Amino acid sequence: MDEEPVVIKLTHDQAFVLSDWLYEVMMKSDKLDAIVPDRAVWSGIYAISGTLEKSLVEIFMPDYAGRLEQARQRLLDAMGGDEDEEVEATQSVSRREAPGRLWAVRGEPTLTDDDN
């Protein structure tokens, strides 16, 4: 079946924070099985993760953790709500300590199925 790609647009901050979360869930834990038991869904998750890895440069920056926290804060500020609840919910998630994946293009990432 010839499928037309689906385009998902994210802000740079959204892409950065989502990429970190996907990395934590997929690479540093066994959580993906628990969160998404349907392995067919993993295909889309891997496509999104791979596209984000090609779209961001922050992963190689020495101040990765600080940049991630700033992006998270901007997103939380834009969403409004109780910031303390968000901080408590995310404190148990470890952050990447050092860069390690390839990122190529700056700007607003556009995700398509063709990026696999």
Secondary structure, DSSP 8 states (H G I E B T S, - for coil): -------EE--HHHHHHHHHHHHHHHHSSSHHHHH---HHHHHHHHHHHHHHHHH--GGGSTTHHHHHHHHHHHHHHHH-S-HHHHHHHHTTS----S--S-----SS-EE-GGG-
